[in-house]
Amino acid sequence: MINPKVETALNEQIKKEEHSSRLYLSMAIWCEVNGYPGAAAFLYDHTDEERLHQMKFVHYLNDRGGKSVLFALEQPEGDYESLKDVFEQVLEHEEYITESINNLYGLTVEEKEYTTGNFLQWYITEQIEEESLMRTILDKISLVGNDKSGMFHIDKELETMATNKETAA
């Protein structure tokens, strides 16, 4: 049986993962209607990925004798200044999720919920990869500045990343 404090914290994390999926969906929509089809494909892919993260938590919690709960969500932002703004907000959000996962892991140590701590190791590694990827994308966007041809190539690269991920799956 799962510790009640950990169960509550896991349900909060489920909400955050669901919000992440909706946030990236909102960003993908903005990219698609603003001429960045590659970035849109990349973010649509991340929308699905965040949903899978949410579902891993749901199944884990239910399998451990807890019960997953769904909460109402706030409407995500839908308007952005630029592609750089989108990815700055993605990085900021990923840092927020990393902090949340780390706090959840800390709770599992405090509550001696070691099985859940072990489960969270995958998420800890995933967050390192996500933050690194978003920093790399932002570095490339910063390199090209406002150069439209450079932004075109970055958009194409994001499309390739999304396509390669789909092919690998």
C-alpha positions as CSV (number, residue, x, y, z in Angstrom):
1,M,0.0,0.0,0.0
2,I,1.3,3.4,-0.9
3,N,2.0,6.1,1.7
4,P,-0.9,8.6,1.8
5,K,1.4,11.7,1.6
6,V,3.1,10.2,-1.4
7,E,-0.2,9.3,-3.0
8,T,-1.3,12.9,-2.7
9,A,2.0,14.2,-4.2
10,L,1.8,11.7,-7.1
11,N,-1.7,12.9,-7.9
12,E,-0.4,16.5,-8.0
13,Q,2.4,15.4,-10.3
14,I,-0.2,13.7,-12.6
15,K,-1.9,17.1,-12.8
16,K,1.4,18.8,-13.7
17,E,2.1,16.2,-16.4
18,E,-1.4,16.7,-17.9
19,H,-0.9,20.4,-17.8
20,S,2.5,20.0,-19.6
21,S,0.8,18.1,-22.4
22,R,-1.8,20.8,-22.8
23,L,0.8,23.6,-22.6
24,Y,2.8,22.0,-25.4
25,L,-0.3,21.5,-27.4
26,S,-1.0,25.2,-27.1
27,M,2.5,26.0,-28.2
28,A,2.3,23.6,-31.1
29,I,-0.9,25.3,-32.3
30,W,0.8,28.7,-32.1
31,C,3.8,27.4,-34.1
32,E,1.6,25.8,-36.7
33,V,-0.5,29.0,-37.4
34,N,2.6,31.2,-37.3
35,G,4.6,29.4,-40.0
36,Y,6.7,27.0,-38.0
37,P,5.5,23.6,-39.1
38,G,8.7,21.8,-37.9
39,A,8.4,23.4,-34.4
40,A,4.7,22.5,-34.4
41,A,5.5,18.8,-35.2
42,F,8.2,18.8,-32.5
43,L,5.8,20.2,-29.9
44,Y,2.9,18.0,-30.9
45,D,5.3,15.1,-30.3
46,H,6.1,16.5,-26.9
47,T,2.4,16.8,-26.2
48,D,2.1,13.1,-26.6
49,E,5.2,12.4,-24.6
50,E,3.9,14.4,-21.6
51,R,0.6,12.5,-21.8
52,L,2.6,9.2,-21.7
53,H,4.5,10.5,-18.6
54,Q,1.1,11.3,-17.0
55,M,-0.2,7.8,-17.8
56,K,2.9,6.2,-16.3
57,F,2.2,7.9,-13.0
58,V,-1.5,7.0,-13.2
59,H,-0.8,3.3,-13.7
60,Y,2.0,3.3,-11.1
61,L,-0.2,4.9,-8.5
62,N,-3.2,2.5,-9.2
63,D,-0.9,-0.5,-9.3
64,R,0.5,0.4,-5.8
65,G,-2.9,0.4,-4.2
66,G,-3.5,4.1,-4.5
67,K,-6.1,5.9,-6.7
68,S,-5.3,8.4,-9.4
69,V,-7.4,11.5,-9.3
70,L,-8.0,14.0,-12.1
71,F,-8.2,17.8,-11.4
72,A,-9.5,20.7,-13.3
73,L,-6.8,22.5,-15.3
74,E,-6.2,26.1,-16.1
75,Q,-6.2,27.1,-19.7
76,P,-2.6,27.4,-21.0
77,E,-1.2,30.5,-22.6
78,G,-1.9,30.6,-26.3
79,D,0.0,33.6,-27.6
80,Y,3.7,34.0,-27.9
81,E,6.0,36.7,-29.1
82,S,8.4,34.5,-31.1
83,L,9.7,31.0,-31.5
84,K,12.4,32.0,-29.1
85,D,9.8,33.0,-26.6
86,V,8.1,29.6,-27.0
87,F,11.2,27.6,-26.3
88,E,12.2,29.9,-23.4
89,Q,8.9,29.0,-21.8
90,V,9.4,25.3,-22.6
91,L,12.7,25.4,-20.8
92,E,11.3,27.3,-17.9
93,H,8.4,24.8,-17.6
94,E,10.8,21.8,-17.8
95,E,12.9,23.3,-15.0
96,Y,9.6,23.6,-13.0
97,I,8.8,20.0,-13.6
98,T,12.4,19.0,-12.7
99,E,12.0,20.8,-9.4
100,S,8.7,19.1,-8.8
101,I,10.1,15.6,-9.5
102,N,13.1,16.3,-7.2
103,N,10.7,17.4,-4.4
104,L,8.6,14.3,-5.0
105,Y,11.7,12.2,-4.7
106,G,12.7,14.0,-1.5
107,L,9.3,13.1,-0.1
108,T,9.8,9.5,-0.9
109,V,13.0,9.5,1.0
110,E,11.4,11.2,4.0
111,E,8.5,8.8,4.0
112,K,10.7,5.8,3.3
113,E,8.7,5.1,0.2
114,Y,11.7,3.5,-1.6
115,T,9.8,1.7,-4.3
116,T,8.3,5.0,-5.5
117,G,11.8,6.6,-5.2
118,N,13.1,3.9,-7.5
119,F,10.2,4.5,-9.9
120,L,11.1,8.2,-10.0
121,Q,14.6,7.6,-11.2
122,W,13.4,7.3,-14.8
123,Y,11.8,10.7,-14.5
124,I,14.9,12.3,-13.0
125,T,17.0,11.1,-16.0
126,E,14.3,12.2,-18.4
127,Q,14.3,15.7,-17.0
128,I,18.1,16.0,-17.4
129,E,17.6,15.0,-21.1
130,E,14.7,17.4,-21.6
131,E,16.4,20.4,-20.1
132,S,19.6,19.7,-22.1
133,L,17.6,19.4,-25.4
134,M,15.7,22.7,-24.8
135,R,18.9,24.5,-24.0
136,T,20.5,23.2,-27.2
137,I,17.5,24.4,-29.2
138,L,17.6,27.8,-27.5
139,D,21.3,28.1,-28.2
140,K,20.7,27.5,-31.9
141,I,17.9,30.1,-31.9
142,S,20.1,32.6,-30.2
143,L,22.9,32.0,-32.8
144,V,20.7,32.9,-35.7
145,G,19.0,35.8,-34.0
146,N,16.4,37.4,-36.3
147,D,17.8,35.9,-39.5
148,K,14.8,34.4,-41.3
149,S,16.8,31.8,-43.3
150,G,18.4,30.7,-40.0
151,M,15.0,30.3,-38.4
152,F,13.8,28.4,-41.4
153,H,16.7,25.9,-40.9
154,I,16.0,25.6,-37.2
155,D,12.4,24.8,-38.0
156,K,13.5,22.2,-40.5
157,E,15.8,20.7,-37.9
158,L,12.9,20.5,-35.3
159,E,10.8,18.8,-37.9
160,T,13.6,16.2,-38.5
161,M,13.8,15.6,-34.8
162,A,10.1,15.0,-34.6
163,T,10.2,12.7,-37.6
164,N,13.2,10.8,-36.3
165,K,11.5,10.2,-33.0
166,E,8.3,8.9,-34.7
167,T,10.4,6.6,-36.9
168,A,12.3,5.3,-33.8
169,A,9.0,4.6,-32.0
